[in-house]
Amino acid sequence: MDVGDGCGLSPRKVEYLKFLHGKGRRVRTTDIAREFAVDPSTITKMIAELCADGLVTHEPYHGIGLSGEGKKYADYLVKRHRILSLMLTHYGFTHEQACKEASRFEALVTKEAIDRICTAMGHPRLGVCGAITHDEGCLGKESIH
């Protein structure tokens, strides 16, 4: 699945991909279920959908991990969250408030908007939640950091 406008996934799927991204390794269905306080059958259904989208791989008894395309998409999702959180701190939100507030609406913000915000902010390298990576979309013809 191409990042496209960045709004192709439900907020819950976004959270699952960001969770997998943060783990950096394969995880079990029960680990995801525990993290999000949902029934494992709910996770199984969602993972099947993410597999069909080409974003995750699932190997029985070996766990769930991001596919190559899923890693690329998750990188963008993390960047989007960090850019929005950082932007909110410029308007008086604490780091914790900014992170929580960004999570409430980030799935509705397009890639074009994130690229423009990132450019306007001077392509920051560090957000309130961690490092911010950049791609050709926000850097234009500049070199990628």
N, C-alpha and C positions, 0 to 999 in steps of 0.2 A: 504494500500500500504506500503510495507516494504521499509525502507530507501535504502536498496540494495547498489548500488554504489553511490547513492545520486544525480544522474543525470537524474532521471526519469520524471522530470517536465520541462515545458517551463519556461524561465525566468519570464514571466508575471504571471504564476501560482505561482511561488515561491514568487513573490512580494505580491500577494493576501494572501497567507498563512502567510507570515511574518506580514502583516498588521493585520490580524485577531489575530495572536499571540500577537501582541503588544497591541491590544485592551483588550484582556483578558475577553471579554464578547461577547454576540451575537450582531451583527450589521445588519443594514438594507442594502438592495441592493443599495439604493440611497446613503448611506454613502460611500460605496466602489466606486461607480461610480464617486462621487464628488472627492474623494481622488485621483483617477487615471485619472480624466478628460476624462472619456469615457461615452458612452451612457449606460443607465441602461440595455438595451437589451443585450449589450455585456457582462455585468456582469452576467445576468441571464443565458446566455449560458455557461459561464465559471464555474459558480457555479454548474450547472447541471453536467458538466464534473467532477468537484471535488467531488460532491456527488457520482457519479458513481465509482470514485476511492476510495470511503470510507473515504475521508479526511475531509469533512465538512458535517454538517447537515443543512437542511433548513426547517424551519417551517413557513409556510405562516403567516404573521402578527406578528411573533415572531422573525424573523431574521435568520441570518446565523451564525453558530459557528463551531469551530473545533470539530471533532469527537475525540475519544480517540486516534485512530491511527493518525489522523491529528495533534493532539497536540504533539505526539511523533515526527512526521516528521517535524513539524514546529520548535520544540526545536532544532533539528539537523540543519535546515536551518539557524536559528539565530546563532547557534554556528559556522557554516561554515562561515557566513558573518563576524562574530567578529574575528575569527582566521585569516582570510585573511586580514581584515582591519588592525589588529594588526601587522601582518607580514609586510605589506606595510609601516607602520610607521618606521620599522627598516631600511627601505631603503630610508628614507628622505621625505616621503609623510607626509603632515599635516594630522591631524585627519579627516578633512573634505574631503581632496583629497583621502585619503585611503578608506574611506567609499564609496565615489562615484566610485572610480576605482574598488573596490571589487564587487560592484553591477553590473558592466559591464561584468564580466566574471565568477562570482561565480557558476552559474548554470552548468558550464562545468567542475568543479573540483570534483573529486570523493571523496567518503567517506574515502577510503583508504589514499588518499593524505592528507585529512584534519587530519585524525588520526595521520599520521606520522609527519605532521607539528606541531600539538599540542604537541606530545611527544617531538619533537626536541626543542620546545619552553619551555619545562618544565611544561606543563599543566597549562598555565596561568589562573587565576581566573577572571581577569578583562581585557576587550578589550576596544577599543576606543568608542564603542557604548554601553557598559554595561557589565554585568556579563557574564562569560563563564561557561557553565556547561560541565560536562564530563561524558562519558559512558564507558562501558567495552571495546568498540572498541579502544579508545585511551589510556585507562589505562591498558589494558591487564589484568594481574592478580592482579594489585593493587586494593585497595578499591576505590569505586566511591565517589567523592567529592560532 
